[in-house]
Amino acid sequence: MLKERWNDVEGGFHPASAPDFLPEDKLREVQLRRLRAVVKRAYDNVELIRTRMQEKDMAPEDIKQLSDVAHLPFTTKLDLRDTYPFGLFASPMSDIVRLHASSGTTGKPIVVAYTREDLEVWAEVMTRTFASCGLHRGDVVQNAFGYGLFTGGLGAHYGAESLGATVIPVSGGNTERQLMVMKDFSVTAMCATPSYFTHIIERAHDMGMDMRDLPLHTGIFGAEPWSDAMRTHIEEGAGIKAYDIYGLSEIIGPGVASECSEQNGLHVFEDHFYPEIIDPETGEPLPDGEEGELVLTTLSKQAMPIIRYRTRDITRIIPETCPCGRTTRRFRRVGRRSDDMFIIRGVNVFPSQVEAALLQVEGTLPHYQIILTRENGLDQMAVEVEVTPEVFSDKVRALEDVRAALAKAIEHIVGIRVGLRLVEPRTIARSEGKAKRVIDNRSL
């Protein structure tokens, strides 16, 4: 029965999806075999990992069972920067066929490498991503993830092609062209960051276009945290079903995990990426169901195997079996990161909390910025929020009503009072990629 489902491409499944339905004992066998091989490969070829394992008096032969992964040393983003550009490579350059890199906005870029086999794995997991979101051969996929050094564009591109879909490599930006292509090419699925897609919805409205009249039925969104309220805004505004996908350049790019039709957590492609949840303060492993920091180990990466990478993303493993029939574990959608938290007057604040508050208040738009300042030695937080033209045109009553409702919602969710500035539409700069939500001027 499952074999029939795996090969029923027209029904949204693909032969590459077969590992998602492996019996759990078979999946664990695959994971252990690959974990032992990747640890040996990293130990033999990557000086940093070998040194750290030796400091813990560990050798590859010490990996006897999956739980032994908890004894291995962590890898962090700082490690990738400190070994820039090629210090974590486990393959010679003659075997590496592609390099990608992060934007490098906070220092040296993160460089990642792929062998030909790595690219085949990447295409496979992205094929499984699209299949889990209900796409199949015959869909027309508009890919607005950025192409180039960023991993999103090409990762999604090859996965959609492998699925058998038609891919339009439009990349990010030029929003009016995005809408023209969407309409004229009868696009059925869209890949983008959620913040950029909200901008597309907004621009369509300005142009008198109702996106709900288009053949578009599915949105594949990733590269930044987004809330359930944002999902509702997108689905209602565009008349689509919006799926969350997860990945990061350090591991492979997009294709680490994806929602399925149930939209109740993201399935990890566990035969290639082993997930753990740890206490972000102590580093100790946590049981399924408890919230903590997601840690990932690549199980099949050749060019750049990564052992126990601390993602800084906060989530939890969902212990219940998914009704879709997949046997791979799921984690809750990532709504915040341990490193995007800031502290105001002793209170931990996450941007996603502000987003959740403003989307509860009628008359606000999903475009905001948080500005942090320091006055007389005290940290201050202000929030700029765009409101609808109707609200902004009523300079007194409507604005005050929205301001009061928003202040109450933020205080209820965040726990502190903040400064508020309601601005007219398009006041806050738009991003074609990841939205910049926090402006920290405290050190100026």
N, C-alpha and C positions, 0 to 999 in steps of 0.2 A: 504493500500500500504506500509506504513512504517512498519507495523507489519510483512509483508512478508519479507521486507529487513532486519529487526532485526534478523529474524530466518534463514536467508539465509546464514548459516555458510560457505558453500562452496564458496560463493561469497565474503567472507571477513567480513561478519557481524556475530554477536553473540547476543543471547538474552540479555546478560549483557549490550549491547550497547544501549538498548532502552532509558535510560535516556538522552542520547546525542541528542535525537530527540523530547524531550518533548516540548509541546507548552510553550512559554515563561511565560504565566501567571501561568501555573501549576508548572513550575520550580521555580518561585519566591515564590509560596506557600510552596513548599518543603523546600526551603532555609530558609524562615522565621521561619517555625516550628522547623527546626533543629537548627537554630541559637539561638532561645530562650531556647531550651533544653540544648544546650552545654554551654551557658553562665551560666545557673543555676547550671549545673553540676560542672563547674569550680569554681563558686562562693562558692558553698557548700563544696567543697573538696580540693581546692588549696589555701593555705594561701596567697601566693603572689598576686594572682588575686583578691581575696576577699579584701585584704588590699588596693590595688590600686583602685578598684572600689569604696570602701568606701571613699578614699581620694577625689574622684571626685563626691562624694555624689550620687553614682549610686547603684541601685539594679537590679537584673535580670528582675523584673517586668517592668523596664523602657524601655525594648526593645519592642517597639510597631510595628515598621516597619524596613525594611532592612536598610534604611539610618541611623538608630540609631546605627549601628555598628561603625560609625565614632566617637561616643562619648566614646567608650570603650578604655581602656589603651592599649598601645603597649606592645609587648613582643619582646625582643632582644636575640641575642645569649649569651650576657653577663648574662642575667637572667638564662639561662640554665646552664651556668658554675657556677654561684653563688649558685644555688640550687642543685648542684651535690651531690649525684647521683640521689636521688629519690624525690626531693622537689617539683616537678611539677606534680607528679602522682595524678590522681583522682580516682584510683582504688586500692584496697588492693592487696598486693603481691599474695594473694591466687587466684586472678582473672587474674593475668598477666602471660601469657604463653611464652612470648619471650622478650628479651632485645637486642637492637642494640646500637652501639655507633660510634661516629666519630673517626677519627684517633688521635685526640688530639695533633696535631702538634704545636698548639699555646697555649697550656695549658691543663687544665683538659678536658677530652673528653666530648662530648655531649651525654648523655644517653637518649634513647627513649624506650618506652614500648608499648606493644600491648596486648590487650585481644584477646580471640578467635574471637570475633566479629570484632575487628580491622583487624585481619589477613584476614578475609573473605572480608572486604571492600578493603583491599590492593590487594588481588587477583582479585577482580572485576574490579578495576580501571586499573590494568595492563592488564587484558583481553581486556578492552575497548581501551587501548593504542595500543596493537598489532592489534586489529581489525581495528582501524583507520588508521594504516599503511599498511593495505591490507593483513595481514596474516590471515590464517584460518587453520582449521583442515587439516592435511596432510603436512603442512610445517615442516621442520626440522630446529630447532633453536639452533644455537651454542651460548652459553651464556658465553662471556668472561668478564663480569662484575665480580668483586671480590666477593667471598663468605666469610662468617665469620661475623665480627662485622659490616662491611660496608653493608648498606642496599641494594645496587644495585643487587647483585647476586641473593639472595633469592626472592627479589621482582619480578624481571623479570622471575625467574624460575617458581613460582607458577602461575603467570599470563599466561605464555605460556602454561603450562599444563592445566589450566582451559579453555583456548581457544580450546584445543584439539590437539595442536601441539606436535611434538616429541622434547624433550629438551635434549641437550647435555651439562651437567654442567662442562664445561672444565675450567672455571674460567680464571684468567689472567695469563700472562707469558707463557714461553716455546713456542716461536713463531713458530718454526719449527713443533712442534706437532699440533699447531693450524691449520697450513696449511695442514698437513697430514689428520687431522680429517675432515677438510672442504672438502677435495677432496674425501676421502675414504667413508665418511658417506653421501655424496650427500647433503650437507648442503644448505638450501635455504635462510636462514636468519641469520644475525649475530648481537649480542648485544655487544657493547664495547664502550670505550671512543673514540672520534674521533681521538685524538692524537695517541692512541695505534693502531688503525686500519690503520693509515697512515704508521706506522712502519711495520705492517703486509704486506701491499702492497709492501713496499720497500724490505722486506725479500723475498717475492715471486719472485720479479724481479731478485734478486741475485741467486735464486735457479732455474732460467729458467722457472718459472711457470707463465702463463698468467691467472690471476684471472678471466678475462672476459670469459674464456672457461669453468668455473665451473658453476654448477646449481645455485649458489648464485645469488639472485635477489634483496634482500632487506637488508639494514643496519639500525639498531636502535641504535642511538648514543645519549649519554647524559653525565652528571656529570661534564661537563666543557663547558664554552662558546666556540663557533666556528663560523667562518665566512661563508658567502655564497661562498667565494673563496675556502675555505677548502672543502665545500660540492662539488663544481665542481671538485676539485682535486680527491676526493674520488670516485665520481660517474664515472669519466672518467677512473681512474686507475683500478677500480674493476668491471666496467660494471654493477653497481647496482643503485637502487634508495635509497638515504640516507635520513632518517627521523630524525628529532630532537625531543627528548622527554625531559620532565622537571620534576624534583622533588627535594626534599631535606629531609634529615633525620629528621629534626626538625618537619616536617609536616606529613610525612608518609614514605618517600623514593621516588623512581621513581614512577610515576603514578599520578602526580598532573596535568599534561597537556601533550598534544601530538599533533604533526602535523597530518593532514589527507592527503589524496591523492593530494589535491590541493597545499600543501606545501606553504601556504601563511599565516602562523601564527599558534600558538599552542592553541588548544581548552582546556580550563580548565574544569575539571570534577566538574562542579559547584554545583552539588547536594551534594558533599562532601567537597569542598574547595571554600570558598568565596573570590574572588579577589578584591583588591582595588589598585589604583595607587595614591601615595601621593607625594607631594613635599619633596624631601629628606632633604631639609634644614629646612622647617617650620613644616613638618608633616601634612600639610593641604591636604585634598582629592582633586584630580584633576579629571576633567571630562574625559570621554572616548575620546580617540584620542590624549590626551596630554601625553608627555613622563615624566616619573617619576619613583619612586621606587615601586616595587611590594610588596604588603602586603597581607598576606594570613591568613584566619581564618578557622580552621578545623570545620566542621559542624556535623561530626558523630564520631569523635575519642573519645573513652571511657577512655582508660588508661591514656592518656596524652593530654587532649584538649588544643589547642594552640589558643590564642586570639590575632588577629592582629599582626602576626609575621612579623617583618621587614626583608625581605630577602636580602636587599642591591642590588638586581638585578634591572637593569635599563631597562625599556621597556614601552610599551603603549598598552592600550586596543584598538583593531581594531573595530570600530563601525559598519562596513559593515557586512551584512550577508554572510556567507560562501556558495559558490555554492554547497558544499557537502550535504547541507540540515541539518546539525547539528545546533541546536539552542543555544548551549553553546557558551559563549563569547570566543574570541581568544585574545591572546596578541602576539605582535611581538617577534620574536626570541631574546633571551637575548644574546647580544654581549659584554656586559661589566657590571661590578659591581661598585657600588659607592665606595666600599672599596678596589678595586684593582687599583684605580687611584693613580698616583703619580705626583708630580709637579716638573718640571724641568725649571728653569729660568722663573718662572711665568706662564708656560703653563701646562694645565692639559693633561696628557698622559695616554692612556689605552693600554694594550698589544694587544688588538684586532686591534688597528689601525696599529700597526707594522705588524701584520700578514696580514692584508689586503694589505698593501704596498708591502710586499715581494712576495705575490702570484700574483701580477701584472707583475712581472719582470721575463722574461724567463731566465732559467738557475738556479733559486733558488729552494730550497727544503723547505717544510713546517716544518722545524725544526730550531728553533732559541732560543736565550736567550737574555734577556736584563740585562745588568750589570750597576748598579748605584753606583757611587763613589763620593767622595767629595775631591776636590783639591784646596788648598788655600782658603778654605771657600766657594767654589762654587760647586754646584751639577753638576755632569757630567753623561751623558748617552751614553753608547756604546751598539751596537747590534752585536751579533755573529750570522751569518747566514750560513747554509750549502748550498753549490752549487753543481751542478751535476758534475760527474767525468770529463765530457768533458770540462766544464768550468775550473775546477781546474787544469786540465792537461796543459792548456795554461796559463802559469804563468804571462804573460804580457798582451796581448791584450784582451783576453776574460774576464779575471778577472777585468781589469780596466773598460771595457765596462759595465759589470754587476754592479760593485761598483758604477759607475756614475749614472746608471739608478735607482739603488736602493736608493741611497742618494737623488735623485730628487723625487722619489715616497714617501719616508718617510717625507721629508721636506714638500711636497705638502699636505699630509694627516695630519701629526702631527703638522706641523707649526714651527719646529725648525730643525737645523742641528744636527746630532748625529755622534758619532764615529762608524765606521763600520769595522768589521773584517770578511772576507769571509773565511770559513774553508771547508775542504774536507768532503765528506759524512761520517757519523757515528762518527764525532768528538764530537757532543753534546749528552749527555747521554739520553737514551730513558726511558720512563716511561710506566709501565704496567697499571697504573691508570691515575690519573690526572697529566697533564704535569706541571712542575715547570718552569714558563716562566721568572720570575723576580728574580734576585739575587741582593739584596740590601746590599751593603757594606758600606753605608754612615756612619753607627754608629761604624764601626771597627776602 
